[in-house]
Amino acid sequence: MGWSGQFSAQVTESDVVPVRVTAVHRARIQALGAMGAVDLIPASTLSTSTVAVGDWVVARDGVALRVLDRHSLVARKAAGSNVARQVIAANLDALFIVSSCNADFNAGRMERFLVLAASAGVEPVVVLTKADTAENPESFVTQAQALKSGLAVVLMDAKRGDVRGQLAPWCGPGQTVALLGSSGVGKTTIVNALTGGAAAVQDVRDDDAKGRHTTTGRYLVAMTDGGWLIDTPGMREVQLSDAYDGIGLFFDDLTALSLTCKFRNCRHAGEPGCAVQGAIAAGDLDPARFVRWQKLLAEDGTNTATMETSALRAAGRRFYPKKK
């Protein structure tokens, strides 16, 4: 199930049981351990909003006491106007970023998923589905590979191809992977192929290639080849927070290039000796990629600062409540 010395070293109590979280609900946690499936209620010191599918928790008498330190965590800013960070999946070894070979393919959104993977320190794998529906599916492979040197890209027809065989390198015993992507891209078909299940697959609208949600929550399920899979609902909005390091890792070439600018505080907006603008002028850097890099840095900075301010205000309200 992915248990390792990293986790066992954190269990110092003699009367607790370690279990792995398979689903998180508002007031309870489903988990799986050596004795099978269990339903847990969180301790008063543990909020379910901070528990992710894939986490290891220690439990006693049906109560989840605490979350063990993770080796990876995929998280984003919560969708909408909420000032909160949403945990998506924990203790992953790889992240399958799924897109179909049609109007759903969006390089900018895919970059955001890749930054999430970089921030979490997990290997990203781009899975391009519905190859049979595209006149030139290889063009989508080329576009995906152009996003990052060495990026693993798998092209498949999930209904007819050998899904298990193509994804086998990341699905072996003890490995954990998660699926991220929009609705209607074929995630459920992939889940069924990897787990031997038969989850409902819904139709896709022809006008915009968008599908209806078939997965309404996050669940950890066993894969046929011994690994573990976290399925997630369709995700079209990916806002970043606390992802500065991940952005730096994904755009490592731009990060390195910016360090060679004449001025250390160069904003790459026309300053003399700007190496980034020089690379654009020389045709060595795609200006659209530069714009996306700047946009992600600005978004991450704003969201991170907003959440930090909100957390400080909340802490202040707890310690200094208003007088009646």
N, C-alpha and C positions, 0 to 999 in steps of 0.2 A: 504493500500500500504506500510505499515511499518513506517508510520509517527508517531513520538513520541514527547514527551516533550523535549527530547535532541535536536531535530532539531528546534522545534518552538522557543526555547529559543535563538537560534542564529539569528532569523529573526527580526531585529530591524527596518528595513525600512517599511514605510507604503504603498509604491507604487510598491512593487515587488510581484511576484507570485512564490511560491515554487513548483517545479516539479521534478519528478524522472526520471533519465536518463534511456532510454530503448535501445539506441544504440549510438555509437560514430563513426563518420566518420572523414575524414581528415579536413574538414572545416565546419562541422555542427554537431549539436547534436540533436538527437530525444529524446523526453521526454513525460511524461504523468502526467497530474495533474487533479485538480478538474473540469476543463473545457474541458478535453479530451486531445487528442494527439496534440503536437506542434513540429515544427521544429525551432531550434534556431541556431544563429550564435554566436560563442564565443566572448566575449569582448576582446579588445586588450591585456588585462592583464591576459587572461586565455588561456592556451594552451590545445588543445584537447588531447594531449598525457598524460596529468595529470588528465584527467577526466575518470572515470571508469563507466561501466554499473552498475546500482544500486545506484549511487550517487544521492544525493539531491542537486539541484542547485536553486539559486534564479534568476529569469528572469524579464526583463522589456522591453516591446516593441520588443519582438522577439530576445532579446539578453541575453545570459547566462552570468551573472555577476560574480558569484563566487560559489565555491563548499562548502557546509556546512560540518563541521567536521564530520568524519565518526565514527561509532562505531566498524567497522571492515574493513579491506582491504586485499585482497589476491593479492600478487604481486610476480614477479620473475625477474631474470635478463633476458633481452630480448634475444631471440634465436639468434644463430650465434655469430659473433664477435662484435656485437654492444655493446658499452659501455653505457648501459642505463638500467633503471629499468622499467619494463612493468607492468602497473596496469591491473589486470584481472577482478576483481569484487569487489564491495563495499557493505557495510551494510548487510552482510550475517548473518544468524543465524546458518546455517549448510552447510557443503560442502560434496557433494556426490562424492566419488572417485570411478570411475567405471572401472572395469577390467573384462574380460571374463575368463571363466574356460578353458583356452587353452594356447597356446604359448604366448599370450599377457601378462599373469600374470608374473609380475616381482617385487619381494619383495623390491629390492633396489629403483626402481622408485616409488613404492607405499610409501615407507618411505619418499621420497622427497615431495610427495603430502601431507602426514601427517604433515611434518614439516611446509609446507605452511599454513595448517589449524591452527597449534599451534601458528605460528607467528601472524596470524590474530585474534586469540582468538575465533575461531568458532569451533563448534562441527563437527568432521569428522565422516562420515558414509561410510564404504566400501561396495559397491554394486557389487556383483559378478554375472555376467550375463551368459547366455547360459549354464545353469546347465545341460540341456538335452543333450549337446554335450560331456560331460565328463563322463568317466567310474566311477570315484569316486569324485564327486563334493565336498563332505565334506572335502576332503583333502585340497582343496583350502581355505575353511573356517578356517581350523586349521592353515594353514600357515599365513593367514591374522591376525587371533587373536593372533598369537605368536609375532606379531610386537609390540603390546602395550596392556598392561593389561586393560580390560574393554572396548576395542574398539568395537563399534557397527558394526556388519557385517551382511549384508542381502544377502541371496542366492536366486536367482530367474531365472526363465525362462520367460523373458520379453514378449515373443510372446504368451504364454499360461497362465502365472500366473497372480495373482492379484497384479499388480504393484502398483496401487493406494493404496490398502489396506496395503501392506507391507511398503510403504514409508509414509503413512498417519501421523505418529507421528511428522514428520518434515515439513509437507506441509499444515498446517492449516492457517486460516485467519491471515494476517499480517506477516507471516513468509516468509523469503526469503532464497532460497537455490541455489547453483550453481552446475553444473556438470563438472567434470574434468576427463580426461582419453584419451587414444589413439583413433585413428580412428578405426572404425569397431568393437567396443566393445558393441555396442547396445545403445549408448546414445540417438540417435534419436528415437528409439523405446520407450525408457523411457519417453522422452519429449512428444511424442504423447499420451502416456497413461495418463500422468499427466495433460496435457492441453486439451485433446480432439482434438488435431490437427492431421494432416496427412503429416508431413514433409517427404521428400524423404529419403528412406533407401536404401543404396547401398550395393552391394555384398562385401564379404571379400575374399581375396586371400587365397587359401587353403595352400600354401606353408609356409607362415609365420604368418597367422592369422591377417594380417594387412588389414585395409579397406581403401577405398578412403574417402576423406573428404566430408561430407555432410553438415556440418555447416561451413560457411566461415567467420563468424563474431560472436560477442557476442551480445546477445539479451535478454532483460527482457520481459517475457511473463507471463500472468496470468494463474494460475493453477485452475483446476476445483474445488478443495476444498477450494479455497480462498487465497492460498498463491501465491508467485511469484517465478518464476524459471529463472535463468540465464543459457542459453546454451552457450557452448564455442566450438571452433574448436578442432579437435583432437590434443593432445599435447604429444609428445614423449620425447622432451628435456625439462628438468626442472632443470635449474641452479639457485642456491640460492644466494641471496644478502640481507644484512640487516636482516638476519634470525638467528642471534646468540641466541637471547632469545628463539626463536621457537625451535631451536636445543636443547637448554638446557631443555625446557619443555618436548619435545618428548622423549629425552634420559635422563629423570630425574633420573633414577636409576644410570646411569653411571656418571652423574654430581655429585650426592651425594657421590658415591663411590670414585670419584677422590679427593674429599675434605678430605678423610681420609688417603691419601698418606703421607708418612713421610715428603716429601719436598713440599712446596706450589707451586713451579714451575716445578713439576714433569711432564715430557713429556710422561710417561708411555712407555718408550723405553729401559727398563733395569735398571733404577735407583733403588738403594736399598730401601726397604720399600714401593714399589709401590703397592697400594691396588688393582689397576686394573689388573696388571699382576698377582697378587696373586690370584684374583678371576678366571682368565683364567686358571691358573695352577691347581686350585682346581676343575675345571669343573663347576663352578658356573656362568660363563659368556661365551657366544658364541664368539669365537675370530673373526668370520666374522662380527658380529654386532659391535664389537669394531672397526674393520677396517673401517666399513661404517661411524661410528660416527666421527672418526678422519678425514676421507675423506671429509665429509660434513663441518666440522669446518674449514678445510684448504681451501676448495673451497669458502665458504662464506667469510672468511677473505680476500682472494685474490680479489674476485669480489667486495666486499664492498670498499676495499682500492682503487681499480682501479677506481671505479665510483666516489669516493670522490675526488681523484686527478683530474679526468676529469672535475668535477664540479668546482673545484678551478681554473683550467686553463681557463675554459669558463668564469668564473666570472672575471678573470684577463683580458681577451681579451675585455670584455665589458667595464671595467673601464679604461683600459690602451690600447686602440687600437693602432695598428702599425701606425707609421707616414709615410705618403706618401713621 
